[in-house]
Amino acid sequence: MSSNTKPAPMIRLANGIQMPQLGLGTWPMDDAEAARVVPQAIELGYRLIDTAENYQNEIGVGDGIRASGVDRSEIFVTTKFNRQWHSIEGAHTACGASLKRFGLDYIDLLLIHWPNPDQDRYVEAFQGLIRLQEAGLVRAIGTSNFKPMHLQRLFDEGLIPQLNQIQLDPYHRRDDLVALHRARGIVTESWRPLGCGNAMLQDREILAIAERHNRTAAQVLLRWQVQQGFVTCPKSSDPQRLVQNLSIFDFDLSVEDMAVLDAMDRPDPEMLDADSFGH
C-alpha cells in the first residue's frame, strides 16, 4: 500500500454490516481495464469496488480482486442488476449470474439498478433481494436511483433498503432523498460525485476552496460527500488520481466552505429521471 494512503473509514448499514465510505467506481471500464485497475486500487488501500451488470465488467473486477492478493473478506463488492430481473426469481437469477462472472461466492451489496416504474416490478425485485440475503448469497441489499415515491412503495410493504445510491453532488443536492434516507436509517451513496464533464472541477468557487486547503477540486468535492456521511465511489484509472481520491480523510471543510458548496444546487434538465430512464 502507498505510504500516502490508507483505507477509508467504515460506514455501518442498518443490518450491522460495515462498508468503506469511499471506493472505486468502475463505469465505463471494460473487463481488461477493470482487471488492470482494480488490483492497483486495492494495493493503494481501496476496499470498496462498485460495479453493475450493465457495466459489463464484472469478469474483470473479479479477476482484479484475485490478482490483488488481498483476502476476499477484506473487499466489499457492490453490483446492480437490470430491469429484466425484476421479480423474486429474477433477482436470484441475476445474483447467480453476477457471482459466476465475478468468480465469487457472495456479493457484499446487491442493488436494484433502476426502479423502472413503467413495468412496476421493483417491489418483487426487492423481495427477491431479501431472500438472497437470507440465503447468505448477499450481505446487504439496497436500491439505486430510487426517488421518494419509489421508496414509499417499498415502505408501504414493510421493506426498507439498507442503502440507496443516487446522483448527488453540489450541483444536484437531492435534499428530499437525503432527509428521507436519514429518517429511515438508509445510507446515502452517491454516483458521479465529481459531476458530468469538468464543470465542477473548473468551478471558480470550488477551486478557491481547494486552493485554501492545498487540495484538488476533486478532493474538495469528495470531502463534501463524506463529511455529510455519504458513501461515494469516484471512477479513475489514473494512479495519481486514485491516490488523491482516497486521501480526503485528513482534512475538514469549514462551515463556510460547506455553505458555499451547499448553495450550488441548480436545475438540470438533462439529469436522468428514474421515472422515465432505466435499464
Secondary structure, DSSP 8 states (H G I E B T S, - for coil): --TT-----EEE-TTS-EEESB-EE-TT--HHHHHHHHHHHHHHT--EEE--GGGT-HHHHHHHHHHH-S-GGG-EEEEEE-GGG-SHHHHHHHHHHHHHHHT-S-EEEEEES---TTT--HHHHHHHHHHHHHTTSEEEEEEES--HHHHHHHHHTT---SEEEEE-BTTB--HHHHHHHHHHT-EEEEESTT-STTTTTT-HHHHHHHHHHT--HHHHHHHHHHHTT-EE--B---HHHHHHHH--SS----HHHHHHHHTT----TTS--TTT---
